[in-house]
Amino acid sequence: MKTIIVVTCDARRPLANGTVPLVVKLTKNNKRKYLRTGITLDPKHWDFVKNKPKPNCPNREYIEAIITEKLKEYQQQVLEYQTIAKDYSLTTLVEKVEKPIKKITVEEYLKTIISNLTNENKIGNAEHYKALLNSLRQFSKLNILFSDVDVAYLNRYETYLRSRGNKGNTISIKIRTFRATYNKAIKENVVKADYYPFNNYNTSQLKEETVKRAISKADIQRIIDFDITTIPKHQHSRLQLSKDLFLFSYLGCGINMIDMAFLRKDNIVDGRVIYKRHKTKKHISFTLQTQAIEIVNKYVQVDRDYIFPIIDDDTHTTLQQKYRRIKKITYVANKSLKKIGNALGLSIPITTYVARHSFASILKKSGVNVSLISEALGHSDLATTQIYLDSFENSQIDEAMKNLL
């Protein structure tokens, strides 16, 4: 139904000084809404027949300019709704017009997200947005508004990423982070939802089948038995730490590097590891197997709270410094693990993530209840690898882990 928009004086509600408010009167579906403009005038200066200020009205030109602007704002919004065939209520219409869009560029908004996540100590999440910001800066100038980001822009960005050698899954992560940014911007009234470009951009085309990231139980045993001193011209202590981190992850329900780095002595209670994941904040508990206990005993020290020699509270005082340290150690460990894998002639490069994926894959092949592990298999996102564990009893997990070796 047509929306009737007029600006008039509301003589029904005169103020104490005898003036009446100038209001926007909206009518749709036999419903009315009145919004005050902040202007009041003496009724004798208003022509109620022609619905405009009389020639002798003080500030007549200013008042007429206000009326023209208000009518234009509401008429344009109604036309926008009609163009996209979107139904709306008077309340929705008023919110769209009266709640101004913040003029914030994509770069400024991304910086705000990164700052907020950093202040909340969500460093890992902040890194995803930093990566997107840096990538977009390299792609084009970011002094643009979100309304300038359309399907054509996203297609050009995808083409740019491919030209840089990025594969489908990597591009998908950046696009999904961009989409999350746009959704946040809509909620915070930085851009109107009508400009949302992702409904017409197909992100599913970016997904690729994840390459094999698991090794066999036999290969795990070969890594356990491997003598790292047989690798020449390489720091053996670094090789040994990398090997032990890999095996502890495999034997410890696929615990990731961040959680291993933050694992403290008081996380071990009566032969069980009990901790809360940094990413999901969910509690994980599992029994330490004999080989895992041996690894812990190798590194635990009286004067250090952390089990593994990765971070030091005296040296790495901020959470950002700790995350940078973990990232560096992960990089070094993966280089060392690849050397071990090459020495053993394994079919795929060995990384800390291979330990996590192998944990799930081997249990599945051993006939463990698929409902316990299937959600972890096939996920390329490291953050989802262990989410399934928290929904099962400890006894179920302990029983399943007997199949690891």
C-alpha positions, -999 to 999 in steps of 0.1 A, spaced: 0 0 0 11 35 -8 28 55 20 16 91 24 43 115 36 36 151 47 52 177 69 26 196 89 20 214 121 4 192 148 -22 215 163 -35 187 185 -6 191 209 1 228 215 30 235 238 28 256 270 39 287 252 11 284 227 33 272 197 27 239 179 53 214 167 63 209 131 60 171 124 65 145 97 32 126 93 35 91 79 4 71 69 4 34 57 -22 7 60 -44 30 80 -16 35 105 -1 68 113 32 79 128 42 114 138 78 125 142 87 159 155 113 179 135 124 200 165 108 231 151 78 249 167 58 279 154 29 300 162 -3 286 146 -11 319 130 20 316 109 9 283 94 -14 279 64 -34 247 74 -51 246 40 -20 247 19 0 230 46 30 253 45 42 284 64 26 317 56 46 344 38 48 364 71 62 334 90 96 341 107 124 320 92 101 309 65 129 299 40 147 279 67 115 261 76 107 254 40 142 240 35 137 216 64 103 205 50 118 199 16 148 179 31 125 157 53 102 149 24 131 140 2 147 117 28 115 97 34 105 96 -3 139 84 -13 138 56 13 103 45 2 115 45 -34 145 24 -24 122 -2 -7 100 -2 -38 130 -8 -61 141 -39 -43 104 -50 -37 110 -51 1 80 -47 25 84 -24 54 66 -10 84 64 27 94 87 18 123 113 3 99 110 33 76 116 58 105 146 38 118 162 38 83 157 76 79 163 89 114 192 67 123 220 81 102 246 58 85 280 64 100 305 74 73 333 50 81 357 35 56 363 -2 52 399 4 65 388 24 95 362 -2 104 386 -31 101 411 -13 123 384 -9 149 375 -46 148 412 -55 152 416 -31 181 385 -44 199 395 -81 195 430 -73 207 417 -55 238 395 -85 245 426 -108 242 411 -125 212 445 -124 195 440 -154 172 407 -140 159 423 -105 154 450 -121 132 423 -132 107 411 -96 104 447 -83 102 454 -106 73 423 -94 55 432 -58 61 467 -62 47 454 -82 17 428 -55 9 454 -28 12 475 -45 -13 445 -50 -36 433 -14 -37 429 17 -17 407 12 13 393 47 16 360 33 3 327 29 21 310 -5 25 284 6 0 311 6 -26 318 -31 -21 296 -49 -46 297 -82 -64 320 -68 -91 344 -56 -63 344 -91 -48 350 -108 -81 380 -84 -88 393 -92 -53 390 -129 -60 408 -126 -93 436 -106 -76 440 -133 -49 443 -160 -75 469 -140 -94 489 -140 -61 488 -178 -61 462 -182 -34 441 -214 -36 404 -217 -31 404 -225 6 427 -196 14 405 -173 -7 374 -187 10 388 -178 45 395 -142 34 361 -138 18 343 -153 48 362 -129 71 352 -100 48 316 -112 49 317 -113 87 331 -77 87 303 -66 65 277 -82 87 292 -64 118 290 -31 98 253 -36 91 246 -43 128 264 -12 138 246 9 111 278 16 92 261 4 60 225 -4 50 216 -41 46 202 -33 12 238 -29 -1 248 -64 11 267 -80 -18 273 -115 -5 238 -128 -14 248 -126 -50 284 -138 -46 289 -176 -45 315 -185 -19 309 -222 -22 328 -222 -55 360 -214 -36 360 -245 -15 384 -272 -26 387 -307 -14 413 -307 14 444 -327 6 453 -356 28 465 -344 62 467 -377 82 492 -405 84 488 -441 94 493 -457 128 524 -474 115 539 -441 104 531 -427 139 551 -456 153 580 -449 129 581 -413 142 581 -426 178 610 -449 170 629 -423 149 664 -413 162 666 -376 155 704 -377 158 706 -393 124 697 -360 108 730 -342 103 736 -304 105 705 -297 124 700 -287 161 690 -319 177 673 -303 207 650 -284 183 642 -316 164 635 -334 196 611 -307 209 593 -307 176 589 -345 176 577 -345 212 551 -317 205 538 -337 175 535 -369 195 519 -352 226 493 -336 203 486 -369 187 483 -387 221 465 -358 237 432 -357 218 448 -336 190 456 -307 214 468 -278 193 499 -257 197 483 -228 215 468 -250 242 501 -270 245 520 -238 249 497 -226 277 495 -260 294 506 -257 330 515 -283 357 482 -277 375 464 -288 344 474 -323 352 453 -339 379 455 -376 389 470 -385 356 444 -365 335 449 -334 315 421 -309 322 421 -276 304 399 -251 286 406 -244 250 416 -209 241 396 -208 209 362 -223 220 365 -219 258 352 -254 261 366 -278 287 386 -308 276 397 -338 297 416 -369 288 439 -395 304 476 -393 299 489 -424 282 523 -438 291 542 -422 262 526 -388 269 536 -390 305 572 -397 295 571 -365 273 557 -344 301 583 -357 326 610 -348 301 601 -311 300 584 -303 333 606 -282 356 603 -271 392 608 -234 385 585 -232 355 547 -234 355 543 -242 319 550 -278 309 567 -270 275 595 -245 270 575 -223 246 565 -192 264 579 -174 295 558 -150 315 589 -129 324 599 -126 287 565 -127 270 545 -103 292 516 -96 269 492 -119 253 502 -106 219 539 -114 226 528 -149 237 509 -155 205 538 -142 184 561 -166 202 537 -196 197 534 -187 160 572 -186 157 577 -219 175 550 -235 154 568 -224 122 601 -238 135 585 -270 147 569 -276 113 602 -271 95 618 -296 118 589 -321 114 592 -319 76 629 -329 80 618 -359 101 592 -368 76 616 -365 47 641 -387 66 614 -413 71 602 -410 35 566 -402 45 541 -394 18 530 -360 31 548 -331 48 546 -335 86 532 -306 105 516 -301 140 482 -302 123 489 -336 108 491 -349 144 457 -335 151 441 -349 119 458 -382 123 444 -385 158 409 -383 144 416 -404 112 432 -433 130 404 -436 156 379 -437 127 398 -464 109 400 -483 142 362 -485 143 356 -459 170 320 -445 171 318 -422 141 296 -397 161 326 -391 183 350 -380 156 333 -375 122 327 -337 128 365 -332 130 373 -351 97 375 -330 65 376 -296 83 403 -274 69 397 -249 97 420 -257 126 396 -241 150 370 -268 146 392 -299 149 383 -308 184 349 -292 190 332 -327 190 352 -338 221 333 -318 247 300 -336 241 311 -370 252 319 -386 286 356 -388 296 353 -426 297 342 -427 260 372 -406 250 396 -426 272 383 -459 257 386 -446 222 422 -434 227 433 -470 234 432 -474 196 459 -448 190 490 -471 193 
